[in-house]
Amino acid sequence: MKKISKSHSIPVMDKEISSFLKCIPHNGVILDIGGCWGWHWRNVHIIRPDVSVVILDFVRPNLMHAKTLLGDLINKNICLIHGDATNLQFSSELFDGIWTVQCLQHIENFDSAIFELYKVMKPGAIFANYSLNIQPQVRFLKKLLRKTYVTNGYMMDGQLWLSRASAKQKLHLEKIFQNIVDERWSEYLFSPALGLDSPGKENHWLGRLDAKLTNNNGFMRWFARQHSFHVIKK
């Protein structure tokens, strides 16, 4: 968890998970795309013991970490699957919710991935996708330091694709789902790029404050590290 807190705000995302679970029906099934170490679901057996979670990840070692972190929850509330988000091997209209955090931003064919996810969602299911936000102030600082700030393209010497949340992505979601897409901005105090990772620690008081700053009205949106889209399948 200490290592995770260097890349994600645990208090912020714990609150987001709590809100997401309120949208899932009794005995619902959730698909977590790019679930990595599965840490989002470490308390699901306490918050919603009736819910089942399928964690899918393309990188097999991530699932081994998830197995260690989640322990007895594996094959009870949680199932781990090695798979590809752009080629899902599930029946149509199977899941009550799809949750994905900073995964689709690394898939170059975003449109194709969204179509795959849409097919496996039940009518009335909720989709939540969290990606890195475009922050002008960080981009400016990176430019001063002569460092690259990628919004849409390859980073790390061409080894990793990154597409930050954008209006284009929102339009595509609206086209596929034929429904209103809600936006949320989160992780205001947590900023590893600026060396501010203390708020990411589990139960840290700054992290709990940061969780309260999450909003859907765009207030101080440029200072948010994370930008998410939320939409329901009709």
Phi, psi and omega per residue, in radians:
M1 nan -0.578 3.110
K2 -1.100 -0.711 3.129
K3 -1.199 -0.690 3.116
I4 -1.060 -0.659 -3.082
S5 -1.161 -0.169 3.074
K6 -1.418 -0.317 -3.088
S7 -2.066 -0.350 -3.112
H8 -2.436 2.590 3.038
S9 -1.493 1.879 -3.109
I10 -1.094 -0.794 3.130
P11 -1.083 -0.699 -3.140
V12 -1.123 -0.832 -3.068
M13 -1.291 -0.469 3.034
D14 -1.085 -0.705 3.112
K15 -1.194 -0.670 3.122
E16 -1.126 -0.684 3.085
I17 -1.078 -0.755 -3.140
S18 -1.043 -0.741 3.116
S19 -1.170 -0.710 -3.132
F20 -1.104 -0.760 -3.103
L21 -1.119 -0.448 3.105
K22 -1.170 -0.330 -3.131
C23 -1.607 -0.085 -3.086
I24 -1.652 2.252 -3.133
P25 -1.188 2.928 3.116
H26 -1.029 2.354 -3.100
N27 1.100 0.431 3.141
G28 -1.222 2.807 3.133
V29 -2.132 2.255 -3.102
I30 -1.951 2.454 3.007
L31 -1.911 2.122 3.093
D32 -1.797 1.918 -3.124
I33 -1.499 2.178 -3.103
G34 1.193 0.697 -3.039
G35 -1.147 -0.216 3.034
C36 0.949 -2.055 -3.054
W37 -1.511 0.011 3.029
G38 1.247 0.246 -3.007
W39 -1.145 -0.429 3.120
H40 -1.015 -0.488 -2.978
W41 -1.827 0.244 -3.054
R42 -1.137 -0.341 -3.139
N43 -2.001 0.205 -3.058
V44 -1.097 -0.540 -3.135
H45 -1.202 -0.299 3.096
I46 -1.649 -0.798 -3.092
I47 -1.282 -0.855 -3.117
R48 -2.448 1.370 -3.103
P49 -1.117 -0.267 3.141
D50 -1.425 -0.254 -3.041
V51 -1.559 2.510 3.050
S52 -1.972 2.525 -3.112
V53 -2.205 2.274 3.033
V54 -1.849 2.017 3.114
I55 -1.712 2.074 3.134
L56 -1.973 2.290 3.106
D57 -2.518 2.520 -3.117
F58 -1.380 -0.416 -3.096
V59 -1.721 1.890 -3.043
R60 -1.019 -0.713 3.123
P61 -1.036 -0.514 3.073
N62 -1.033 -0.671 -3.125
L63 -1.218 -0.515 3.081
M64 -1.196 -0.671 3.054
H65 -1.124 -0.717 3.140
A66 -1.077 -0.691 3.135
K67 -1.081 -0.673 3.122
T68 -1.225 -0.795 -3.063
L69 -1.191 -0.687 -3.031
L70 -1.572 -0.308 3.014
G71 0.919 -2.110 -3.025
D72 -1.170 -0.212 3.139
L73 -1.273 -0.383 -3.138
I74 -1.132 2.307 -3.116
N75 1.187 0.219 2.962
K76 -2.009 -1.500 3.051
N77 -1.419 -0.404 -2.954
I78 -2.248 2.421 3.097
C79 -2.161 2.411 -3.140
L80 -1.869 2.311 -3.132
I81 -2.347 2.300 3.044
H82 -1.529 2.027 -3.083
G83 -2.840 -3.127 -3.046
D84 -2.046 2.153 -3.107
A85 -1.113 -0.401 -3.131
T86 -1.578 0.010 3.130
N87 -2.632 1.238 -3.056
L88 -1.318 2.343 -3.129
Q89 -1.807 0.943 3.129
F90 -2.142 2.774 3.051
S91 -1.185 2.714 3.105
S92 -1.177 2.606 3.055
E93 0.887 0.968 -3.072
L94 -1.816 -0.583 -2.961
F95 -1.847 2.539 3.117
D96 -1.547 -0.212 3.124
G97 -2.887 2.542 3.037
I98 -2.167 2.244 -3.088
W99 -2.139 2.295 3.107
T100 -2.617 2.244 -3.057
V101 -2.133 2.015 3.084
Q102 0.870 0.744 3.076
C103 -2.016 -0.937 -3.102
L104 -1.078 -0.403 3.109
Q105 -1.143 -0.283 3.137
H106 -1.810 0.132 3.078
I107 -1.809 2.038 -3.023
E108 -1.083 -0.684 3.126
N109 -1.625 1.310 -3.110
F110 -1.034 -0.748 -3.085
D111 -1.056 -0.746 -3.137
S112 -1.136 -0.718 3.138
A113 -1.112 -0.743 -3.141
I114 -1.094 -0.709 3.132
F115 -1.104 -0.707 3.104
E116 -1.076 -0.774 -3.124
L117 -1.161 -0.700 -3.140
Y118 -1.019 -0.704 -3.087
K119 -1.096 -0.611 -3.049
V120 -1.595 0.049 3.116
M121 -1.580 2.439 3.031
K122 -1.274 2.718 2.968
P123 -1.047 2.318 -3.091
G124 1.607 -0.111 3.134
A125 -1.278 2.668 -3.133
I126 -1.865 2.472 3.110
F127 -2.038 2.277 3.123
A128 -2.298 2.110 -3.123
N129 -2.205 2.089 3.141
Y130 -1.851 2.253 3.105
S131 -2.349 2.906 3.061
L132 -1.168 2.469 3.141
N133 -1.540 2.715 3.014
I134 -1.483 2.035 -3.087
Q135 -1.996 1.855 -3.101
P136 -0.998 -0.645 -3.089
Q137 -1.205 -0.625 3.096
V138 -1.247 -0.688 3.100
R139 -1.057 -0.701 3.124
F140 -1.120 -0.776 3.129
L141 -1.123 -0.703 3.108
K142 -1.077 -0.692 -3.138
K143 -1.136 -0.704 3.109
L144 -1.081 -0.630 -3.127
L145 -1.525 0.072 -3.141
R146 1.026 0.712 3.079
K147 -1.981 2.695 -3.092
T148 -1.400 2.375 3.038
Y149 -2.112 1.814 -3.050
V150 -1.549 2.244 3.031
T151 -1.831 -0.634 3.134
N152 -2.713 1.708 -3.126
G153 2.771 -2.945 -3.096
Y154 -1.481 2.504 3.073
M155 -2.253 3.061 3.115
M156 0.930 0.990 3.071
D157 1.003 0.656 3.062
G158 1.369 0.192 -3.071
Q159 -1.655 -0.235 -3.059
L160 -2.508 2.215 3.115
W161 -1.497 2.439 3.077
L162 -2.403 2.189 3.055
S163 -2.249 1.796 -3.124
R164 -1.185 2.778 -3.130
A165 -0.948 2.396 -3.049
S166 -2.558 2.891 3.080
A167 -1.116 -0.566 3.115
K168 -1.109 -0.727 3.108
Q169 -1.116 -0.733 3.123
K170 -1.061 -0.755 3.128
L171 -1.077 -0.681 3.122
H172 -1.160 -0.702 3.103
L173 -1.090 -0.741 3.120
E174 -1.110 -0.633 3.130
K175 -1.176 -0.768 -3.110
I176 -1.246 -0.828 -3.038
F177 -1.491 -0.294 -3.093
Q178 0.884 0.798 -3.104
N179 -2.657 2.881 3.137
I180 -1.221 2.340 3.104
V181 -1.801 2.101 3.075
D182 -1.505 2.530 3.109
E183 -2.007 2.549 3.074
R184 -2.373 2.563 3.091
W185 -2.106 2.308 -3.039
S186 -2.512 2.996 -3.123
E187 1.071 1.201 3.111
Y188 -1.511 -0.710 -3.093
L189 -1.567 -0.372 -3.130
F190 -1.571 2.021 -3.091
S191 -2.612 1.479 3.137
P192 -1.002 -0.547 -3.133
A193 -1.093 -0.460 3.126
L194 -1.844 0.180 3.126
G195 1.395 0.264 -3.116
L196 -1.830 1.363 -3.106
D197 -1.906 -0.082 3.123
S198 -1.014 -0.701 3.130
P199 -1.085 -0.231 -3.133
G200 -1.390 -0.224 -3.084
K201 -1.185 2.560 -3.127
E202 -1.023 2.192 3.096
N203 1.169 0.234 3.111
H204 -1.173 2.419 -3.056
W205 -1.112 -0.588 3.081
L206 -1.213 -0.575 3.089
G207 -1.170 -0.709 3.108
R208 -1.141 -0.651 3.065
L209 -1.152 -0.732 3.123
D210 -1.030 -0.684 3.137
A211 -1.072 -0.561 3.135
K212 -1.312 -0.343 3.138
L213 -1.396 -0.285 3.113
T214 -0.973 2.331 -3.103
N215 -2.596 2.868 3.110
N216 -2.037 0.261 3.130
N217 -1.854 0.061 3.090
G218 1.376 0.228 3.139
F219 -1.095 2.115 -3.119
M220 0.943 0.663 -3.025
R221 -1.013 -0.573 -3.085
W222 -1.215 -0.294 3.139
F223 -1.594 -0.130 3.141
A224 -1.371 2.358 3.102
R225 -1.345 -0.471 -3.003
Q226 -2.170 2.476 -3.124
H227 -2.316 2.188 -3.063
S228 -2.195 2.687 3.090
F229 -2.046 2.425 -3.094
H230 -2.349 2.204 -3.103
V231 -2.628 2.610 -3.137
I232 -1.868 2.395 3.091
K233 -1.370 2.224 3.137
K234 -1.243 nan nan
